[in-house]
Amino acid sequence: MTKAELNSPDFPSIIAEPVWDNEVQYFFDEQDYNCMMHADSGNRTIDLKSYSQVSGLSAKIYYYVYYKLMPMGKTKWNQNKLFSFRNWLTHGCPEDQAALEAFKDKQTAIAQDTSLRQRKNINDVQGTEKENLIKAFQGIMALDNDDPNSFYQLGGIHWYPGTTYCEHHIHPFLAWHRAYILQFENALRSIPGCEDVTLPYWDISDDQYPEIFSEAPFNTYTVPQEFLDQYPFEAGAGNQPFTPNGTIKRYDEATYNTKKWTYFRDANHNPTDKTKIDLAKLVHFPSWNTFNGLDTNGNFLGTLESLMHAHDVIHDINGLTTASQDVTGFEPVFWLFHANWDRMMWQWQKLQNTTTVEGFKQNVKAAGDSTDWIDGAGLNIIDPFTKTLGLTLDQTINLNDMGVNYVEPALPLTAPENFSEDEIALHRKTNKGQSKKSKFKINDFSHVSLRVKNVDRLKIPGAFTVSLYLGGELLQKRAFFQATKPGNCANCVKQALVSFDFEFEKERLQEADGEVKVEIQLSRADENGKRPVIPFREIGNPTINIRLIH
């Protein structure tokens, strides 16, 4: 590609493996250079001709060009140029061809490193590996319930009946679960003959429903009677996550296959259906908050396009046991389900050059957020695993340093994800909906933002959904995963009020003649098999705020 083409926003094609020399350094022209070298006094100047400065601030630069905030006063980068820069991040920001080859050699070595726990897709686990995996699960299920390696003790860590650990809708959400499944995997390996077992992941976007889930010991688990006697659910046929004899309740394969396409990635994904989640796109979002699903203050966003929301939704539709945070750890599939979220986090980390603590912190800072939760004294404790595994949160950032890797196909680096302008703008840090002009036209605002603000989650007994209807038709739905008694959890109490954001085209509101309805329902059914609708007056009288946005 010529220097002129590299300078131009009309980038002709994606560079899969760019280097600084002769390529990335020419992504910026003289106007860009002069602009950043003479930035306002309140902004940091950047020498765009310096490899060390550009590589050191690469996460912030990518954040600004991705959200079309830069370059100022010029045509913004097209997708080809944007993803070429992202590919540079993905390869560790190599200065030259030698650095690129060294990076690639290191990645190949990691994939072939037999000392690492190479976790596979469950559909690829066959033969002796499958036999040992079954043996390991059966082994920990057969241990005495008071054994710390027993399936019962490990499942109880998630909420009930042990000490309450509720690490959801906060920054350490994925890090805590990363440590959790490592401890579970250690328990599997404690069974004689299973020392090399690794925990597979269930890629929930696969077409093939894993056959092994219909086989023992993955098809069921029975909690002890004393657990059932103490479990704090009300009696009722519709809301119990266990059968009368204490086995888990889950959807069978047929039910799963009819439900999965409602929310999972679909080859025929309809971009106008805002209730769907396109999992393949989540890992491409450039900032931790956007990917994880928190705003700059660490509050749950409640937006459709985030891993945290996808996690909550799929918990909600995967069976009564999985939908209950209290007892989801007793569902054998839960462990493979969460290995997949861990895999997606690692996939995102590799794409965004955040596999090290320093790289991760750069990404968090790029959005203007604090990194105290990563390495702040006393803030990076992830109990109980800081005690049991000796891990602090910062030590979970580099998965390979934990001795783990995921076996998966490499993401294509030659074609950009087809993000719409709406998706790119969704989490853009601008004054959306505000105008600095004293005179403007309403028609300048093309979308509507609707926020269901300050839902008191502590008054809702368990997971719930928030649905938006326009003109009587369901437009979008959000899910929130929580315990039956969230008031017993310190994290939940800290974040008692949660909000849910919906964005849609202004025309949709006009087509519906302005008729808007928001409905909040419990995820679990009542004794009549229906999901109760929760009146606003019972959950703190949340407000519905509507505004026009650019």
Rosetta blueprint (number, residue, H / E / L):
1 M L
2 T L
3 K H
4 A H
5 E H
6 L H
7 N H
8 S L
9 P L
10 D L
11 F L
12 P L
13 S L
14 I L
15 I L
16 A L
17 E L
18 P L
19 V L
20 W L
21 D L
22 N L
23 E L
24 V H
25 Q H
26 Y H
27 F H
28 F L
29 D L
30 E H
31 Q H
32 D H
33 Y H
34 N H
35 C H
36 M H
37 M H
38 H L
39 A L
40 D L
41 S L
42 G L
43 N L
44 R L
45 T L
46 I L
47 D L
48 L L
49 K L
50 S L
51 Y H
52 S H
53 Q H
54 V H
55 S H
56 G H
57 L L
58 S H
59 A H
60 K H
61 I H
62 Y H
63 Y H
64 Y H
65 V H
66 Y H
67 Y L
68 K L
69 L L
70 M L
71 P L
72 M L
73 G L
74 K L
75 T L
76 K L
77 W L
78 N L
79 Q H
80 N H
81 K H
82 L H
83 F H
84 S H
85 F H
86 R H
87 N H
88 W H
89 L H
90 T H
91 H L
92 G L
93 C L
94 P L
95 E L
96 D L
97 Q H
98 A H
99 A H
100 L H
101 E H
102 A H
103 F H
104 K H
105 D H
106 K H
107 Q H
108 T H
109 A H
110 I H
111 A H
112 Q H
113 D L
114 T L
115 S L
116 L L
117 R E
118 Q E
119 R E
120 K L
121 N E
122 I H
123 N H
124 D H
125 V L
126 Q L
127 G H
128 T H
129 E H
130 K H
131 E H
132 N H
133 L H
134 I H
135 K H
136 A H
137 F H
138 Q H
139 G H
140 I H
141 M H
142 A H
143 L L
144 D L
145 N L
146 D L
147 D L
148 P L
149 N L
150 S L
151 F H
152 Y H
153 Q H
154 L H
155 G H
156 G H
157 I L
158 H L
159 W L
160 Y L
161 P L
162 G L
163 T L
164 T L
165 Y L
166 C L
167 E L
168 H L
169 H L
170 I L
171 H L
172 P L
173 F H
174 L H
175 A H
176 W H
177 H H
178 R H
179 A H
180 Y H
181 I H
182 L H
183 Q H
184 F H
185 E H
186 N H
187 A H
188 L H
189 R H
190 S L
191 I L
192 P L
193 G L
194 C L
195 E L
196 D L
197 V L
198 T L
199 L L
200 P L
201 Y E
202 W L
203 D L
204 I L
205 S L
206 D L
207 D L
208 Q L
209 Y L
210 P L
211 E H
212 I H
213 F H
214 S H
215 E L
216 A L
217 P L
218 F L
219 N L
220 T L
221 Y L
222 T E
223 V L
224 P L
225 Q H
226 E H
227 F H
228 L H
229 D H
230 Q H
231 Y L
232 P L
233 F L
234 E L
235 A L
236 G L
237 A L
238 G L
239 N L
240 Q L
241 P L
242 F E
243 T L
244 P L
245 N L
246 G L
247 T E
248 I E
249 K L
250 R L
251 Y L
252 D L
253 E H
254 A H
255 T H
256 Y H
257 N H
258 T H
259 K H
260 K H
261 W H
262 T H
263 Y H
264 F L
265 R L
266 D L
267 A L
268 N L
269 H L
270 N L
271 P L
272 T L
273 D L
274 K L
275 T L
276 K L
277 I L
278 D L
279 L H
280 A H
281 K H
282 L H
283 V L
284 H L
285 F L
286 P L
287 S L
288 W H
289 N H
290 T H
291 F H
292 N H
293 G L
294 L E
295 D L
296 T L
297 N L
298 G L
299 N L
300 F E
301 L L
302 G L
303 T L
304 L L
305 E L
306 S L
307 L H
308 M H
309 H H
310 A H
311 H H
312 D H
313 V H
314 I H
315 H H
316 D H
317 I L
318 N L
319 G L
320 L L
321 T L
322 T L
323 A L
324 S L
325 Q L
326 D L
327 V L
328 T H
329 G H
330 F H
331 E L
332 P H
333 V H
334 F H
335 W H
336 L H
337 F H
338 H H
339 A H
340 N H
341 W H
342 D H
343 R H
344 M H
345 M H
346 W H
347 Q H
348 W H
349 Q H
350 K H
351 L H
352 Q L
353 N L
354 T L
355 T L
356 T L
357 V H
358 E H
359 G H
360 F H
361 K H
362 Q H
363 N H
364 V H
365 K H
366 A H
367 A L
368 G L
369 D L
370 S L
371 T L
372 D H
373 W H
374 I H
375 D H
376 G L
377 A L
378 G L
379 L L
380 N L
381 I E
382 I L
383 D L
384 P L
385 F H
386 T H
387 K H
388 T H
389 L L
390 G L
391 L L
392 T E
393 L H
394 D H
395 Q H
396 T H
397 I L
398 N L
399 L L
400 N H
401 D H
402 M H
403 G L
404 V E
405 N E
406 Y E
407 V L
408 E L
409 P L
410 A L
411 L L
412 P L
413 L L
414 T L
415 A L
416 P L
417 E L
418 N L
419 F L
420 S L
421 E H
422 D H
423 E H
424 I H
425 A H
426 L L
427 H L
428 R L
429 K L
430 T L
431 N L
432 K L
433 G L
434 Q L
435 S L
436 K L
437 K L
438 S L
439 K L
440 F L
441 K L
442 I H
443 N H
444 D H
445 F L
446 S L
447 H E
448 V E
449 S E
450 L E
451 R E
452 V E
453 K E
454 N E
455 V E
456 D E
457 R H
458 L H
459 K H
460 I L
461 P L
462 G L
463 A L
464 F E
465 T E
466 V E
467 S E
468 L E
469 Y E
470 L E
471 G L
472 G L
473 E E
474 L E
475 L E
476 Q E
477 K E
478 R E
479 A E
480 F E
481 F L
482 Q L
483 A L
484 T L
485 K L
486 P H
487 G H
488 N H
489 C L
490 A H
491 N H
492 C H
493 V H
494 K H
495 Q L
496 A L
497 L E
498 V E
499 S E
500 F E
501 D E
502 F E
503 E E
504 F E
505 E E
506 K H
507 E H
508 R H
509 L H
510 Q H
511 E H
512 A L
513 D L
514 G L
515 E L
516 V E
517 K E
518 V E
519 E E
520 I E
521 Q E
522 L E
523 S L
524 R L
525 A L
526 D L
527 E L
528 N L
529 G L
530 K L
531 R L
532 P L
533 V E
534 I L
535 P L
536 F H
537 R H
538 E H
539 I H
540 G L
541 N L
542 P L
543 T E
544 I E
545 N E
546 I E
547 R E
548 L E
549 I E
550 H L
